Amino acid sequence: MATPEHVIEKRKASALFQDTELGLAGRMLFGLEGRTGHSIAKKILGGSWITGTVYLTRQALEFHPDFLDAKLHKDADALRMTVPLEAISATEVHQGLATQILDVTAEGTTLSFRCYRANAFVTATQAACARRLA
């Protein structure tokens, strides 16, 4: 996937997806025990953390999955997210187990990203949203 234009900030991140399924490659790689573990983890965590990159541009917040997660899951296009800045109504950072988690609320839905330096990313996101509204 191509990098979006006019990137203000970017972070290696993981995004929480509630409705992901392993594709054929993922099922073969993980085997029965791995698929069972994956299902249990999804129930405990409320979904699967998909690794990729989150980009903040002048127009949107975008998440692109990394190559491996895109290949291991069904419907790799569904793992790509784009949220227009004008749709973002709230941002919040809270501490996760190892990294901070950035929650972005847009149009009644909350998207969660784990990444390092999430406070700086949310500050840049809020500034970009303010510029879009001005």
Summary of the structure (lengths in Angstrom):
residues: 134
radius of gyration: 15.4
end to end distance: 31.0
largest distance: 53.1
contacts: 387
relative contact order: 0.20
helix: 38%
strand: 41%
